[in-house]
Amino acid sequence: MIRILMSSLVISALALGCGGGSDEAAAPSPAAKPAPAASAPSGGAAGALNGTVKFDGEAPEASAIQMAADPSCARMHPDAVMTEFVIVGDGGGLKNVFVYVKEGLEGQMFDIPTEAVMLDQQGCMYTPHVFGVRAGQTLTIRNSDETLHNIHAMPADNKEFNIGQPVQGLTTDRIFANPEVMVPFKCDVHKWMASYVGVVDHPFFATTDINGSYSIPGLPAGDYVVEAWHEKYGTQQMSVTVGADGADASFSFSE
């Protein structure tokens, strides 16, 4: 009887956590590791595309996230958790900028990684906030918290899904079939939770760190258009020529 009752509670929580969306099976999976770094295709010279993304001007101040609506979330954070819309490092580097090759790889095929990319829910926040995944690669979504989460993906060129995860440690796998930069995620239970994924059909992408730095290794020699995306400041593009010594593509955003 106890086992039957617990199963009924889990089913009820899933129904509350989901607002509709995909009818695909939510298959649990083991813990996944981030996709390995891109490697050079066989044959031909390849170089690294490196750069920094800077914020020009006085960085806007982050504000504290109000988690009191869910006491289980608030208890996990004795100190205030700040918003992630704009994060600027001490040297003026802009974090969480998605940089990828937008043009120049047409007609080339690259193996899809067999390892999954992980999107975790820790402390009632999505981790990472901005990341990339290959079209056709498995995205594993995990709930590491002792509270109900739901994951609502809102793509334009892929299938929308909205799934509930009421149990700590629960994982769900999804795959985006089509390239799309960017796909936003939200949690309908916790309105402050947000994440963005860039879905691309090649391995040449990266997300800037707290210093605004990024590196995309193994890019075949050639001419490319590189795009940098930021959730608040939009996109910028740059044409670059990559040789065996690589190339630099640096950007600057401002209010």
Backbone as CSV, one residue per row, in Angstrom:
resi,resn,N_x,N_y,N_z,CA_x,CA_y,CA_z,C_x,C_y,C_z
1,MET,0.831,-1.207,0.000,0.000,0.000,0.000,0.861,1.250,0.000
2,ILE,1.967,1.250,0.794,2.835,2.442,0.848,3.464,2.699,-0.492
3,ARG,3.908,1.634,-1.162,4.546,1.802,-2.479,3.550,2.354,-3.491
4,ILE,2.312,1.859,-3.460,1.271,2.359,-4.378,0.989,3.813,-4.110
5,LEU,0.905,4.223,-2.835,0.622,5.611,-2.480,1.733,6.524,-2.963
6,MET,2.995,6.121,-2.779,4.127,6.950,-3.224,4.100,7.110,-4.732
7,SER,3.765,6.061,-5.483,3.689,6.166,-6.936,2.617,7.148,-7.354
8,SER,1.473,7.123,-6.645,0.391,8.058,-6.969,0.814,9.490,-6.730
9,LEU,1.583,9.731,-5.644,2.048,11.091,-5.358,2.993,11.583,-6.427
10,VAL,3.890,10.733,-6.901,4.831,11.143,-7.945,4.093,11.492,-9.222
11,ILE,3.095,10.651,-9.605,2.327,10.945,-10.820,1.592,12.257,-10.688
12,SER,1.013,12.534,-9.515,0.304,13.799,-9.302,1.243,14.979,-9.411
13,ALA,2.438,14.868,-8.844,3.411,15.966,-8.907,3.837,16.236,-10.321
14,LEU,4.006,15.180,-11.110,4.368,15.372,-12.510,3.282,16.131,-13.254
15,ALA,2.040,15.795,-12.983,0.935,16.481,-13.646,0.916,17.946,-13.283
16,LEU,1.209,18.289,-12.017,1.226,19.690,-11.599,2.404,20.428,-12.203
17,GLY,3.549,19.769,-12.329,4.754,20.425,-12.801,4.757,20.663,-14.283
18,CYS,3.936,19.970,-15.054,3.974,20.082,-16.507,2.769,20.854,-16.993
19,GLY,3.023,21.778,-17.909,1.938,22.546,-18.481,1.591,22.114,-19.869
20,GLY,2.088,20.943,-20.313,1.824,20.474,-21.658,3.126,20.272,-22.381
21,GLY,3.099,20.294,-23.712,4.311,20.207,-24.511,4.483,18.829,-25.095
22,SER,5.716,18.326,-25.050,6.082,17.120,-25.775,5.374,15.900,-25.231
23,ASP,5.049,14.978,-26.170,4.522,13.695,-25.755,5.577,12.614,-25.890
24,GLU,6.859,13.000,-26.036,7.945,12.045,-26.108,8.186,11.431,-24.731
25,ALA,8.743,10.209,-24.717,9.048,9.564,-23.447,10.176,10.284,-22.759
26,ALA,10.055,10.452,-21.434,11.107,11.090,-20.632,11.951,9.991,-20.018
27,ALA,12.930,9.507,-20.763,13.705,8.347,-20.336,14.780,8.745,-19.352
28,PRO,14.800,8.148,-18.138,15.900,8.420,-17.217,17.211,7.948,-17.812
29,SER,18.312,8.582,-17.389,19.623,8.186,-17.878,20.620,8.369,-16.760
30,PRO,21.789,7.726,-16.863,22.835,7.954,-15.871,23.412,9.334,-16.005
31,ALA,24.157,9.778,-14.972,24.773,11.094,-15.004,25.632,11.235,-16.244
32,ALA,25.573,12.401,-16.878,26.294,12.631,-18.124,27.362,13.668,-17.926
33,LYS,28.384,13.624,-18.770,29.473,14.574,-18.738,29.309,15.567,-19.861
34,PRO,29.893,16.778,-19.711,29.855,17.724,-20.825,30.494,17.116,-22.055
35,ALA,30.035,17.569,-23.237,30.588,17.064,-24.479,32.066,17.392,-24.565
36,PRO,32.875,16.499,-25.137,34.299,16.771,-25.266,34.561,17.938,-26.196
37,ALA,35.740,18.557,-26.033,36.095,19.678,-26.885,36.192,19.232,-28.328
38,ALA,35.938,20.187,-29.227,35.976,19.888,-30.644,37.375,19.469,-31.059
39,SER,37.457,18.536,-31.980,38.744,18.110,-32.522,38.770,18.359,-34.014
40,ALA,39.958,18.488,-34.560,40.106,18.808,-35.966,39.647,17.656,-36.840
41,PRO,38.936,17.940,-37.951,38.612,16.898,-38.898,39.899,16.331,-39.495
42,SER,39.838,15.083,-39.965,41.028,14.476,-40.527,41.408,15.161,-41.822
43,GLY,42.703,15.461,-41.978,43.197,16.082,-43.202,43.070,17.584,-43.160
44,GLY,44.094,18.300,-43.617,44.026,19.751,-43.685,44.466,20.405,-42.397
45,ALA,44.987,21.624,-42.535,45.442,22.367,-41.364,44.253,22.849,-40.550
46,ALA,44.470,23.003,-39.258,43.429,23.510,-38.382,44.074,24.391,-37.330
47,GLY,43.354,25.378,-36.882,43.858,26.286,-35.868,42.777,26.609,-34.861
48,ALA,43.157,27.288,-33.804,42.212,27.652,-32.747,41.682,29.053,-32.990
49,LEU,40.419,29.212,-32.756,39.798,30.531,-32.765,39.674,30.980,-31.318
50,ASN,40.392,32.028,-30.958,40.398,32.523,-29.589,39.894,33.965,-29.559
51,GLY,39.483,34.384,-28.406,39.070,35.777,-28.282,38.555,36.092,-26.900
52,THR,38.211,37.342,-26.716,37.586,37.803,-25.482,36.369,38.652,-25.844
53,VAL,35.428,38.665,-24.942,34.252,39.524,-25.081,34.252,40.466,-23.892
54,LYS,34.300,41.748,-24.162,34.381,42.755,-23.118,33.056,43.517,-22.999
55,PHE,32.848,44.045,-21.796,31.739,44.975,-21.588,32.313,46.375,-21.559
56,ASP,31.797,47.245,-22.416,32.293,48.613,-22.535,31.432,49.543,-21.688
57,GLY,32.034,50.108,-20.642,31.301,51.024,-19.776,31.152,50.468,-18.374
58,GLU,30.324,51.121,-17.595,30.090,50.693,-16.213,29.085,49.554,-16.193
59,ALA,29.481,48.462,-15.604,28.625,47.281,-15.596,27.374,47.519,-14.758
60,PRO,26.221,47.091,-15.226,25.002,47.228,-14.419,25.073,46.328,-13.192
61,GLU,24.453,46.755,-12.121,24.465,45.976,-10.889,23.438,44.851,-10.945
62,ALA,23.848,43.682,-10.456,22.914,42.570,-10.347,21.994,42.804,-9.156
63,SER,20.846,42.170,-9.182,19.910,42.280,-8.070,19.698,40.912,-7.439
64,ALA,19.275,40.913,-6.186,19.066,39.662,-5.461,17.794,38.977,-5.947
65,ILE,17.873,37.672,-6.109,16.712,36.877,-6.509,15.885,36.556,-5.274
66,GLN,14.594,36.778,-5.364,13.697,36.508,-4.261,13.174,35.073,-4.357
67,MET,13.624,34.214,-3.461,13.234,32.806,-3.485,12.266,32.428,-2.372
68,ALA,11.746,33.404,-1.668,10.908,33.107,-0.506,9.642,32.343,-0.874
69,ALA,9.206,32.421,-2.124,7.991,31.720,-2.538,8.135,30.204,-2.382
70,ASP,9.362,29.690,-2.418,9.603,28.267,-2.185,10.631,28.157,-1.063
71,PRO,10.185,27.916,0.172,11.114,27.850,1.310,12.240,26.842,1.123
72,SER,11.986,25.759,0.390,13.036,24.767,0.168,14.171,25.350,-0.655
73,CYS,13.863,26.271,-1.556,14.907,26.961,-2.323,15.639,27.963,-1.441
74,ALA,14.879,28.737,-0.684,15.485,29.769,0.157,16.433,29.164,1.187
75,ARG,16.099,27.990,1.721,16.943,27.358,2.725,18.309,26.967,2.178
76,MET,18.399,26.755,0.878,19.674,26.356,0.271,20.648,27.513,0.123
77,HIS,20.170,28.734,0.371,21.002,29.916,0.119,20.962,30.858,1.326
78,PRO,21.859,30.658,2.291,21.922,31.600,3.418,22.298,33.005,2.964
79,ASP,23.043,33.100,1.881,23.375,34.398,1.300,22.549,34.614,0.028
80,ALA,22.390,35.848,-0.341,21.569,36.188,-1.499,22.171,35.613,-2.782
81,VAL,21.304,35.159,-3.667,21.699,34.722,-5.004,21.377,35.856,-5.970
82,MET,22.346,36.211,-6.806,22.186,37.361,-7.681,21.759,36.924,-9.080
83,THR,21.087,37.818,-9.775,20.674,37.549,-11.146,21.888,37.353,-12.044
84,GLU,21.684,36.646,-13.157,22.774,36.294,-14.067,22.640,36.958,-15.438
85,PHE,21.759,37.945,-15.568,21.543,38.576,-16.873,22.833,39.167,-17.432
86,VAL,23.591,39.858,-16.591,24.863,40.471,-16.998,25.878,40.199,-15.897
87,ILE,26.940,39.462,-16.239,28.019,39.179,-15.296,29.315,39.668,-15.909
88,VAL,29.932,40.663,-15.260,31.159,41.269,-15.759,32.274,40.992,-14.761
89,GLY,33.394,40.462,-15.232,34.534,40.166,-14.379,35.329,41.412,-14.033
90,ASP,36.332,41.228,-13.166,37.140,42.360,-12.706,37.855,43.075,-13.851
91,GLY,38.207,42.334,-14.884,38.900,42.943,-16.020,37.982,43.434,-17.118
92,GLY,36.680,43.431,-16.855,35.728,43.903,-17.861,35.245,42.834,-18.805
93,GLY,35.639,41.571,-18.570,35.170,40.488,-19.422,33.701,40.181,-19.173
94,LEU,32.981,39.853,-20.236,31.555,39.566,-20.153,31.343,38.056,-20.192
95,LYS,30.779,37.526,-19.126,30.536,36.093,-19.017,29.244,35.698,-19.728
96,ASN,29.141,34.415,-20.077,27.930,33.815,-20.632,27.568,34.368,-22.014
97,VAL,28.586,34.630,-22.808,28.368,34.957,-24.218,28.610,33.692,-25.027
98,PHE,27.657,33.336,-25.856,27.783,32.150,-26.703,28.408,32.575,-28.027
99,VAL,29.569,31.981,-28.352,30.309,32.317,-29.566,30.363,31.068,-30.438
100,TYR,30.022,31.220,-31.706,30.004,30.049,-32.588,30.260,30.468,-34.032
101,VAL,30.663,29.509,-34.849,30.843,29.746,-36.280,29.460,29.702,-36.933
102,LYS,29.057,30.830,-37.494,27.732,30.912,-38.106,27.753,30.562,-39.588
103,GLU,28.822,30.948,-40.290,28.942,30.667,-41.721,30.349,30.199,-42.037
104,GLY,30.466,29.332,-43.047,31.761,28.879,-43.513,31.966,27.381,-43.434
105,LEU,31.038,26.666,-42.796,31.161,25.214,-42.668,30.085,24.477,-43.454
106,GLU,29.400,25.199,-44.329,28.303,24.595,-45.083,28.800,23.394,-45.892
107,GLY,28.034,22.322,-45.859,28.366,21.124,-46.617,29.305,20.168,-45.908
108,GLN,29.872,20.560,-44.784,30.771,19.686,-44.036,29.991,18.904,-42.982
109,MET,30.412,17.673,-42.764,29.742,16.807,-41.803,30.688,16.496,-40.652
110,PHE,30.151,16.459,-39.447,30.935,16.187,-38.250,30.198,15.165,-37.399
111,ASP,30.956,14.225,-36.832,30.349,13.199,-35.985,29.676,13.839,-34.777
112,ILE,28.529,13.306,-34.415,27.810,13.785,-33.231,28.375,13.074,-32.004
113,PRO,28.743,13.799,-30.952,29.297,13.155,-29.753,28.317,12.150,-29.145
114,THR,28.875,11.069,-28.643,28.042,10.070,-27.988,27.773,10.412,-26.529
115,GLU,28.612,11.266,-25.946,28.383,11.703,-24.570,27.307,12.783,-24.536
116,ALA,26.511,12.758,-23.496,25.452,13.747,-23.342,25.992,15.026,-22.724
117,VAL,25.292,16.120,-22.963,25.541,17.389,-22.281,24.553,17.487,-21.116
118,MET,25.024,17.970,-19.982,24.189,18.030,-18.785,23.675,19.438,-18.518
119,LEU,22.377,19.558,-18.308,21.757,20.761,-17.748,21.220,20.368,-16.379
120,ASP,21.794,20.965,-15.335,21.432,20.582,-13.974,20.577,21.675,-13.334
121,GLN,19.811,21.264,-12.324,19.049,22.198,-11.490,19.583,22.052,-10.070
122,GLN,20.373,23.040,-9.658,21.053,23.007,-8.373,20.748,24.297,-7.621
123,GLY,20.273,24.175,-6.406,19.955,25.366,-5.632,18.882,26.211,-6.285
124,CYS,17.970,25.547,-6.986,16.873,26.235,-7.687,17.406,27.220,-8.727
125,MET,18.500,26.845,-9.363,19.071,27.597,-10.481,19.486,26.598,-11.548
126,TYR,19.375,27.001,-12.808,19.892,26.171,-13.887,21.408,26.312,-13.962
127,THR,22.095,25.195,-14.173,23.541,25.186,-14.323,23.899,24.258,-15.491
128,PRO,24.542,24.786,-16.555,25.003,26.168,-16.728,23.876,27.097,-17.183
129,HIS,24.169,28.390,-17.112,23.187,29.387,-17.523,23.140,29.520,-19.041
130,VAL,24.292,29.447,-19.690,24.397,29.502,-21.154,25.355,28.398,-21.586
131,PHE,24.964,27.612,-22.575,25.806,26.506,-23.016,25.419,26.114,-24.434
132,GLY,26.158,25.159,-24.988,25.894,24.698,-26.340,25.734,23.194,-26.391
133,VAL,25.051,22.729,-27.437,24.859,21.306,-27.675,24.759,21.111,-29.179
134,ARG,25.129,19.937,-29.632,25.021,19.630,-31.046,23.598,19.212,-31.398
135,ALA,23.161,19.559,-32.588,21.904,19.022,-33.096,22.047,17.506,-33.197
136,GLY,21.121,16.772,-32.610,21.187,15.324,-32.597,21.894,14.736,-31.401
137,GLN,22.517,15.562,-30.572,23.208,15.088,-29.368,22.242,15.035,-28.193
138,THR,22.459,14.102,-27.290,21.585,13.970,-26.125,21.850,15.091,-25.124
139,LEU,20.784,15.718,-24.682,20.821,16.664,-23.572,20.159,15.987,-22.385
140,THR,20.921,15.792,-21.304,20.384,15.198,-20.085,20.071,16.314,-19.097
141,ILE,18.850,16.328,-18.605,18.394,17.343,-17.650,18.174,16.664,-16.307
142,ARG,18.814,17.191,-15.258,18.781,16.541,-13.949,18.239,17.494,-12.885
143,ASN,17.483,16.941,-11.961,17.037,17.681,-10.786,17.888,17.255,-9.595
144,SER,18.785,18.132,-9.146,19.634,17.824,-7.996,19.054,18.350,-6.690
145,ASP,17.860,18.919,-6.727,17.244,19.536,-5.545,16.147,18.660,-4.959
146,GLU,15.877,18.875,-3.670,14.783,18.168,-2.990,13.496,18.976,-3.109
147,THR,13.165,19.371,-4.308,11.930,20.102,-4.552,11.516,19.887,-5.998
148,LEU,10.265,20.143,-6.286,9.742,19.976,-7.643,10.298,21.042,-8.579
149,HIS,10.791,20.624,-9.743,11.139,21.528,-10.833,10.379,21.101,-12.079
150,ASN,10.210,22.047,-12.987,9.791,21.646,-14.325,10.651,22.371,-15.340
151,ILE,10.851,21.745,-16.461,11.716,22.271,-17.496,10.871,22.561,-18.724
152,HIS,10.784,23.834,-19.054,9.967,24.274,-20.178,10.885,24.874,-21.232
153,ALA,11.150,24.108,-22.293,11.970,24.582,-23.413,11.055,25.234,-24.440
154,MET,11.481,26.404,-24.946,10.633,27.180,-25.850,11.364,27.491,-27.156
155,PRO,11.639,26.462,-27.967,12.333,26.688,-29.225,11.397,27.225,-30.303
156,ALA,12.001,27.758,-31.367,11.234,28.191,-32.536,11.333,27.181,-33.667
157,ASP,12.468,26.470,-33.762,12.718,25.559,-34.879,12.819,24.106,-34.441
158,ASN,12.512,23.821,-33.195,12.496,22.468,-32.672,11.188,22.236,-31.919
159,LYS,11.012,21.035,-31.417,9.781,20.695,-30.714,9.828,21.188,-29.276
160,GLU,8.801,21.930,-28.897,8.701,22.417,-27.517,8.444,21.251,-26.574
161,PHE,8.977,21.355,-25.344,8.629,20.372,-24.330,8.531,21.051,-22.976
162,ASN,7.738,20.438,-22.113,7.487,20.952,-20.766,7.298,19.748,-19.862
163,ILE,8.305,19.446,-19.062,8.306,18.204,-18.282,8.537,18.509,-16.814
164,GLY,7.942,17.698,-15.952,8.115,17.850,-14.513,9.134,16.871,-13.965
165,GLN,9.882,17.326,-12.946,10.832,16.464,-12.238,10.618,16.657,-10.736
166,PRO,9.776,15.838,-10.113,9.445,16.024,-8.701,10.402,15.347,-7.733
167,VAL,11.323,14.522,-8.228,12.154,13.691,-7.362,13.616,14.074,-7.523
168,GLN,14.320,14.235,-6.415,15.748,14.538,-6.458,16.501,13.419,-7.163
169,GLY,17.398,13.800,-8.085,18.183,12.827,-8.824,17.553,12.357,-10.114
170,LEU,16.306,12.753,-10.356,15.639,12.342,-11.592,16.307,12.990,-12.792
171,THR,16.498,12.226,-13.873,17.064,12.757,-15.105,16.115,12.481,-16.267
172,THR,16.149,13.350,-17.243,15.342,13.220,-18.447,16.216,13.571,-19.648
173,ASP,16.111,12.805,-20.702,16.876,13.052,-21.922,15.990,13.670,-23.002
174,ARG,16.563,14.632,-23.710,15.908,15.230,-24.867,16.954,15.479,-25.942
175,ILE,16.507,15.557,-27.197,17.384,15.833,-28.339,16.735,16.912,-29.193
176,PHE,17.524,17.921,-29.544,17.081,18.930,-30.505,17.547,18.497,-31.887
177,ALA,16.618,18.356,-32.809,16.952,17.840,-34.137,17.555,18.901,-35.045
178,ASN,17.195,20.171,-34.827,17.574,21.225,-35.756,18.456,22.277,-35.088
179,PRO,19.421,22.838,-35.834,20.207,23.946,-35.280,19.305,25.124,-34.908
180,GLU,19.619,25.759,-33.775,18.844,26.923,-33.340,19.626,27.670,-32.261
181,VAL,19.886,28.939,-32.523,20.613,29.788,-31.566,19.749,31.023,-31.280
182,MET,19.159,31.095,-30.060,19.299,30.195,-28.905,17.926,29.624,-28.555
183,VAL,17.932,28.543,-27.742,16.693,27.981,-27.205,16.616,28.353,-25.728
184,PRO,15.582,29.097,-25.322,15.447,29.445,-23.898,14.748,28.352,-23.102
185,PHE,15.188,28.196,-21.847,14.531,27.314,-20.881,14.005,28.167,-19.732
186,LYS,12.880,27.752,-19.191,12.391,28.365,-17.954,11.771,27.279,-17.092
187,CYS,11.558,27.623,-15.830,10.857,26.746,-14.897,9.552,27.441,-14.533
188,ASP,8.431,26.790,-14.817,7.140,27.397,-14.512,6.825,27.368,-13.022
189,VAL,7.603,26.609,-12.250,7.424,26.572,-10.801,8.184,27.712,-10.143
190,HIS,9.416,27.948,-10.606,10.278,28.996,-10.051,10.577,30.000,-11.164
191,LYS,9.909,31.131,-11.141,9.916,32.065,-12.263,11.283,32.674,-12.533
192,TRP,12.187,32.657,-11.553,13.500,33.276,-11.750,14.464,32.369,-12.505
193,MET,14.139,31.105,-12.658,15.062,30.174,-13.287,15.041,30.324,-14.809
194,ALA,16.238,30.471,-15.400,16.347,30.616,-16.854,17.682,30.058,-17.318
195,SER,17.674,29.508,-18.522,18.894,29.016,-19.146,18.719,29.111,-20.654
196,TYR,19.849,29.115,-21.371,19.821,29.241,-22.830,20.814,28.259,-23.435
197,VAL,20.379,27.550,-24.476,21.260,26.610,-25.156,21.357,26.975,-26.635
198,GLY,22.580,26.984,-27.139,22.807,27.151,-28.567,22.926,25.780,-29.208
199,VAL,22.039,25.482,-30.148,22.044,24.196,-30.843,22.691,24.398,-32.210
200,VAL,23.812,23.720,-32.454,24.551,23.902,-33.702,24.847,22.544,-34.335
201,ASP,25.129,22.567,-35.645,25.356,21.320,-36.380,26.837,21.048,-36.622
202,HIS,27.695,21.625,-35.791,29.140,21.397,-35.866,29.717,21.593,-34.460
203,PRO,30.989,21.249,-34.248,31.536,21.332,-32.895,32.245,22.637,-32.553
204,PHE,32.069,23.685,-33.346,32.887,24.880,-33.182,32.092,26.000,-32.505
205,PHE,32.032,25.889,-31.181,31.308,26.855,-30.367,31.901,26.852,-28.969
206,ALA,31.618,27.909,-28.210,32.118,28.029,-26.834,31.293,29.082,-26.113
207,THR,31.415,29.096,-24.779,30.772,30.100,-23.936,31.850,30.810,-23.128
208,THR,31.785,32.119,-23.059,32.828,32.876,-22.365,32.785,32.634,-20.854
209,ASP,33.982,32.694,-20.240,34.103,32.527,-18.804,34.033,33.889,-18.107
210,ILE,34.336,33.926,-16.822,34.217,35.163,-16.046,35.169,36.244,-16.546
211,ASN,36.222,35.859,-17.258,37.145,36.834,-17.838,36.733,37.269,-19.235
212,GLY,35.632,36.731,-19.727,35.196,37.039,-21.082,35.948,36.273,-22.143
213,SER,36.734,35.274,-21.748,37.578,34.536,-22.686,36.866,33.295,-23.212
214,TYR,37.261,32.897,-24.415,36.782,31.644,-24.984,37.838,31.099,-25.924
215,SER,37.750,29.813,-26.227,38.647,29.181,-27.192,37.886,28.092,-27.926
216,ILE,37.993,28.097,-29.250,37.374,27.083,-30.097,38.498,26.397,-30.868
217,PRO,38.935,25.217,-30.444,40.080,24.567,-31.086,39.679,23.800,-32.341
218,GLY,40.699,23.493,-33.161,40.515,22.548,-34.258,39.693,23.036,-35.422
219,LEU,39.576,24.343,-35.618,38.765,24.855,-36.723,39.560,24.760,-38.025
220,PRO,39.035,24.083,-39.049,39.767,23.960,-40.307,40.095,25.325,-40.907
221,ALA,41.230,25.420,-41.570,41.631,26.675,-42.200,40.564,27.124,-43.192
222,GLY,40.256,28.418,-43.167,39.241,28.946,-44.077,38.706,30.279,-43.611
223,ASP,37.729,30.774,-44.340,37.078,32.045,-44.030,35.721,31.772,-43.386
224,TYR,35.451,32.513,-42.304,34.245,32.253,-41.525,33.569,33.545,-41.075
225,VAL,32.290,33.417,-40.753,31.567,34.446,-40.018,31.314,33.895,-38.625
226,VAL,31.792,34.627,-37.630,31.647,34.217,-36.233,30.622,35.132,-35.579
227,GLU,29.731,34.545,-34.797,28.701,35.335,-34.114,28.841,35.176,-32.606
228,ALA,28.645,36.278,-31.900,28.619,36.284,-30.439,27.209,36.687,-29.999
229,TRP,26.618,35.892,-29.108,25.240,36.120,-28.637,25.251,36.367,-27.136
230,HIS,24.511,37.389,-26.717,24.311,37.642,-25.295,22.824,37.846,-25.032
231,GLU,22.349,37.322,-23.900,20.907,37.316,-23.652,20.293,38.705,-23.542
232,LYS,21.056,39.692,-23.128,20.519,41.043,-23.002,20.941,41.947,-24.152
233,TYR,22.167,41.787,-24.645,22.729,42.739,-25.607,22.667,42.267,-27.054
234,GLY,22.078,41.097,-27.290,21.859,40.661,-28.660,23.075,40.000,-29.281
235,THR,23.270,40.220,-30.591,24.327,39.526,-31.324,25.246,40.503,-32.036
236,GLN,26.462,40.043,-32.266,27.441,40.720,-33.113,28.100,39.673,-33.993
237,GLN,28.532,40.100,-35.194,29.188,39.190,-36.114,30.531,39.757,-36.553
238,MET,31.427,38.851,-36.959,32.744,39.249,-37.420,33.229,38.232,-38.451
239,SER,33.864,38.703,-39.525,34.488,37.828,-40.515,35.931,37.584,-40.117
240,VAL,36.369,36.327,-40.149,37.731,35.982,-39.775,38.289,34.981,-40.771
241,THR,39.608,34.987,-40.905,40.322,33.986,-41.696,41.184,33.179,-40.745
242,VAL,40.963,31.881,-40.726,41.678,30.984,-39.821,42.742,30.231,-40.604
243,GLY,43.963,30.252,-40.102,45.052,29.471,-40.661,45.581,28.511,-39.628
244,ALA,46.736,27.927,-39.912,47.324,26.966,-38.984,47.661,27.597,-37.649
245,ASP,47.901,28.933,-37.641,48.203,29.638,-36.397,46.934,30.117,-35.680
246,GLY,45.800,29.801,-36.236,44.551,30.220,-35.618,44.182,31.652,-35.957
247,ALA,43.281,32.203,-35.194,42.813,33.569,-35.422,42.186,34.099,-34.135
248,ASP,41.996,35.411,-34.104,41.368,36.067,-32.953,40.054,36.688,-33.412
249,ALA,39.030,36.507,-32.603,37.749,37.162,-32.848,37.249,37.676,-31.498
250,SER,37.457,38.955,-31.244,37.070,39.559,-29.978,35.938,40.547,-30.199
251,PHE,35.088,40.678,-29.207,33.888,41.499,-29.328,33.765,42.421,-28.114
252,SER,32.927,43.438,-28.268,32.659,44.362,-27.170,31.178,44.719,-27.181
253,PHE,30.531,44.579,-26.025,29.125,44.922,-25.881,28.990,46.090,-24.892
254,SER,27.908,46.818,-25.036,27.632,47.925,-24.116,26.134,48.100,-23.988
255,GLU,25.751,48.955,-23.033,24.330,49.245,-22.819,23.759,50.000,-24.020
